[in-house]
Amino acid sequence: MMKSSKHSFILCLCALMFVLVACSGPAFLNGFGGSNGKITITLWYWNRAIDDRLIAQVERQFPHVRFKPLKIGGGYDAKLRTALAGHANIPDIVGINSNIATYFPDAEQFVDLRPLGASRISKVYLNWKWQQGIAPGGRVIALPMDSGPTALFYRADLFKQAGLPADPAAVSARLKTWDDYIRAGEQMTQATGGRIHMFDNINNVFTQIMGQSKQQYFDAANHYVGDQLAVRRAWDYAARVHQLDLSAKATSYSTDWSAAISNNSIASFVGAVWMKHRLKDAGPKTAGLWRVAPAPGGPGNAGGSFLAVTRASQHSQVAFDIASWLMSAQNQVTAYLDTGLYPSAIASLNSPHLLQPEPFFGGQVTTKIFSQVAAHIQPVPNSPDADVVQNVLQRELTLIEMQNMNPQVAWDTAQQQIQRELSH
């Protein structure tokens, strides 16, 4: 009788375990004994978004994890949005670019990182960068990755040729405002017979001024203010550069831009720190001739990415721990040294490893300028519709530059189109 009862108990226990495993599926196996007792964490990112050497160290840092990173080529945003919309094949951790506000309407698809430990580490990062990852309602949906502080890139030899100062400190003193910068552009044109242009294109002028502005296209209540003074001011400066013929009309990221850099027809531009790599690729023969100075108009930012944990993750705490390790101050220094991703962690900005002379920039330590800029950027309201507005304004600015459209007509057309698109 006792043997029979014991046998029945064992059979019942086995049956119960079978039911639990069958009901729990892969998640149960990952958490309890499947895959050699390891849990699986997946990551989606794009090329150069995260340092691959750090990714390769994740399983060593987290021995209980089987880490599966997927580097996605073109169409990253589209693939991620498709997965979120279909509620299928969603990874645990995802990279999000500087357009993070466009994901705010889907904030519920991401874990609020505060209960997982985000509140404890918020002071590790630049405040303005941290604020960009906070969705309306206060949900912290992402951790900061890299940042994009901006500065003036300029050719010291071409500045000398035009009778302008060439030393970064002297350039900064001479070009404090965009008015100063435009006047220097006129001097460059006159001194070189119009062969060399001070600006690359007027869309970049507009974008960089907006990157310095304390007011963007929407206020804190998400009301559209892109027809007001701050935006109009940036528009008017861009139009003025065109009217004075100070732009090389070289579209950013195009072969024309690379050719203009290589052919010595662009004397300067304001750009983010990551433009250093773009500049080196475009003009290897100009090595040693470029310098960096604080941008006219003050501190600004352009770009920078984030890491988020999705609600689809069955191991959100582990996913958060991995993301926060990847984005620690020490690892952000490593990422800068390996791939040029500029840190957003405050301690990283002060690391002596960043303070290295750069031969391409004549031995200048450019990071001193970019880190100082990053420390003085102020948070600004962002909106999911900011890209809609930006795209319309940039299309009309292109028509001004390439087809000589009247700036006032282009402004009115842009505002009308923006209102139509925002009303949909």
N, C-alpha and C positions, 0 to 999 in steps of 0.2 A: 504494500500500500504506500509506503513512504517512497519507494523507488519510483512507483508510477506517478506520484504527485510531483516528485522532483523532475521526472522526465517531461511531464506536462508543462511545468513552469519554464523549463529551458526552451521548449517548443514555442511557447507564448512569447518569451523574450525575443527569440529569433524572429518571430513573425512581426513583433513590434518594431524591431530595428529595421526590418525590410520595408515596412510601411513608412518609417521616418525617412529613410534614404530615398525611397521612391518619391515621396512628397517633396522633399527638399531639393532634389536634383543636384545640379553642379555646384550650387552655392553651398549645399551641405557638405559635399565632398571637398570643396576648396577649404572650407573652414575646419573640417574635422577629418583629417587623415587622407583626403584625396591629394593627388599630386605630391606624394611624400610629405603630407602634412602642411604644405604651403598653400597660401591663398594667392589668387591671381589678380593683379592690378594692371589695368591697361591705360595707356597714354596716347593721345593724338597730339601731334605738333607738326610744324612745318620746318623746312630747312633753315638752319641757323637761328631758330627761335630759342633753342636750348642747347647747351654745350653737350655734344655727344659723349665726351669723356666722362662727364658727370652722370649721364644716363647709364653708362656702362658700369658705374659703381653702385647703383641702387641696390642690387641684390646682395652685395657685400655689406652694405649698411643696414639692410633689412633682410636678414637670412630667412625669415619666415615667408618671404614674398617671392612669387614668380612674376617678374616684371616683363610686360609685353608692350614696348613702345612702338608706335607706328608713325613714321615720318611721311607726311602727305605732301605731294607735289602741288600742282596747280589746283585751284578750286577748293582750297581748304574751307573757307567760310561756307560755301555751298554744300559741301559734304557734311559739315557739322550741323548746319541748319536742317538738312534733310533727315539726318539721324534723329535730331531732337523732335522734329515734327512727326516722324513716324514712330517715335518711342521704341526704336529697335536699334540694336547694334551700337549702343551708346557706350563710349569708354568711361572709365572711372575718373580720369583726369584729362582736361582739355586745355590747350593753349588758346588764348583769345587775344586778338591784336588790339591796337589802340582804338578800334571802333567798338569797344566794350559796351558803350551806352546803347548800341543797337540790339544788345541782348537783354536789356532791362525789361522789355515786355515779357520775356520768357524767364524772368528771374526765378520762378518757382521750379524751373528745371535744374537749378543749381542748389547745392547745399549751402545754407547759411553757415559760414565758417566760424562764427563767433563761439558757439558752444564747443567747437572742436579745438579751440585754442587760439583763434585769430586775435581775440581781444588782448591776449597776453603778449603777442608779438607785434602789435600794431605800431609801437614806437620804434621798432627796428627800421622802419621804412620812412622815406620822405613823406611828409603829411599830405602834400598835394597829390602824390601818386597813390597813396592809400585811399584817399577820398574818391578817386576815379573808379575804384572797385566796389563802391557802395551803391546799391540800387535804391530807388525810391522806396521809402518805408524802413530803411536802415539795414537791410540785409547785406552782409559782406559776402559777395559772391565770388571774389577772386583775390589772389595774392599778387602783389607787384612782381614783375620780372624786370626787364630792362627799362631804362628811361631815355628820353631824347632831348636833352638840353641843347639849345641852339647858340651859335656864335657866328662871327663874321670870318669866312674863309677868304683870303686875299693873296694875290701875287705880289710879293715884296718888290720884285724887280720891275714890274709894270707900274706899281705905285711910284717908285723912284723915277721912272721914265716920265711920268706925268707931273713930277714936282710935288708929289704927296709924301707924307711921312711913311716910313717903311717898318719902323720898330713897333711891335704890338702895343706897347704902352702909349706911344705917340699917336698911333692910329686911333686908339680908343679915345684919347683926349680930343682928337680932331673930329671924329665921327660919333658924337654923342646922340644925335637925333637923326631921324630919317630925312629931315631937311638938310642937315649937314652932309649926309650920305649922297643925296641927290646933287648937291652943289659940287661935291667931289667927283660925281659922275660926269657932270658937265665939263669939269677940268680935264678929266681923262679923255673925253671925246675931242676936246679942242687940242690937247697936246699930241694926240695920236692921229689926228685927221679922220676920226671916226672909225679907225680900223679896230680899235679895242673898246669893248663895252663894259661898263661897270657892273651891269646886272645881267643875269642869265635869261630871265623871262618875267613878265609882270604877274603871272599867276603865283610865282614863288614870292614876289614882293608882297602881294596881298596875303598869302597864307602865313608868312612869317610875322607880319604885323599882327594878324589875328592871333597867332600863337603867343604874342606878348600881351594881348589885351585882357583886361580884367572882366570884360563883358564879351560873351560869345553870341551865338544866334538865338539863345533862349535864356530866360531868367530862371531863378531858383524855383519858380512855380511852373516852369515849362511853358511860359508864354513867349510867343515869337517876338524878338526884338531885333531881328536882323535887318530891319529897315531903318534903324536908328543910328545915332552919331558914331558909335564905335566902329561899326561895320562900314559905314559910309566913309569914314576917315581912311581906313585901309584901302578901300576902293579908289578914293581920289588920289592917294599916293601912287597906286599901281598905274592909274590912268596918266598921271603926270610923267612917270618914267617913260611911258609909251610916247606921249606927245613931245617929249624932249629927245626922243630917239636914243635912249640910253641903254636899251635892252638888246641883247644878241638874238632874241626871239628863238632861243634854243629850249625846246620843251624838256622839262625834267624827265630823267630816266630814258631819254631817247638816244638814238645813235647820233642825232644832230648835236645833242648836249655833249656827248663824249668827244665828238669831232671838234667842237668849239673849245673845249678844255685843252685838247691836244694841240690845236692850232693857235693857241695863245690869244684867242679873241674874246675871252671872258676874264676880266680882271678880278672879279670877286663875286660872292653870293653869300647870303645868310642861309645857314642850314643846320640840321641836327648833327650831333656827334657822329652818328653812323654814316654820314656823308664822307667821312674820312676814307672809308673803304671804297666807296663809289668813285671818289676823286683819284685814288691811287690806281684803280682799274682803268679809268678813262685817260689819265695823263701820266703814264709812267716816266716819260721823258722830262716832265716838269718837276721831278723829285728834287727837293731841297729849296724850291722857289716859293712854296706856299707858306703862309703863316696864319695864325688864328688870333683874333682879338674879340673882346666882348662886342656883341651886336649893337648897332645903333638902335635906340628905343628901349633897351633894357632886356631882362631875362625872359626867355620863352622856351617852349617845349614843342617838339613835333614827334609824335610816335611813342612807342613803348608798349610792351605786352604784359599779359597776365596769365596766371594759372588758376583754373577753377576745378571744383569737384562736382560731378553731376549727381543728381538725385537718383540716377539709375544705379549708382555704385552700391554694392552690398557690403562694402567695407570702407565707409566714408572716413572713419577716423584714421585708418591706415593710409588711405589715399591722401588725406590732409597732411599726415606726418611726412610722407614722401615729398609732397609738393613744397612744404615748408623747409625741408632739408635741401632740396634742389635750389631753393631761393634764399638760403641763408647768406649772411654777409660774407662769410669765407668763400662760399661757392660762387657768389656773384663776382668776386675778384677773379677766381679761376676762369669763369665764363668770359670776363673781359679780356684776360690775357690770351685765351684760346681763340675766341671768335669775335671779340670787339663789342660784345653786348655791354652797354654802359650801365653801371649798377643803379639800383634804386634804394638799396640798403645804405643807411647813413654811415655806418662804420666802414663800408667798402669804399666810399668816396674819400675817406681819409687814409686809405691804405698806402704805404710807401711803394707797393708794387705797381700802383697806377702812375707814380711820379717818375716815369722813364722818358729820357729824351727821344724824340722821334726824328730820324734822319729825313723822312719825306718832308717834314716841316722845319728843315734847317736846324735840327737839334732842339727845337722848342719843346717844352713840356706842356702840351696843349691841355692835358687833363686838369691842370690847375684852374684854367678858365672854365671848362665845362662843369667841374664839380662846384665851383663857386656859383655858377648860373643855376645849377640844379637845386642848390640850397636856398635860393631866393625866389623860386617860382611860387606863385600863390594859387590856391585852389579856385576853380571857376565852375559854374554850373554847366552840366552837360545834358544832352538830350538824345533820345533814339533817332530823332529826325535831323540831327546836325549834319549828317552826311548828305541828306537830300538837299538841304540849303547850300552846302558847300559845292556840290556838283553843279547846281544851276548857276551859281555865281561864277564858277570857274569856266563853264562853257561860254558865258557872255564875255568874260575877260579875254578868252582866246579869240573871240570875234573882234574885240578891240585891237588886239595885237596883230592878228593875221589878216584881218579884212578892214581895219581902220574904222570900225563902227564907232559912232558917236557915243562917248561914255555915258551921257545922260540917257540916251535912248536905250543903251544896253542895260543900265541900272533899272529903268522903268520896266523893261521887258523881263528882267530877272525877277523883280519883285512880284510881278503879275503871275509868272510861272510858279514861283515859290508858293504863293497863296493857293493856286490851283492844286498843286501837289500835296500841300498840307491839309487841304480840305477833303481829300479822298479818304 
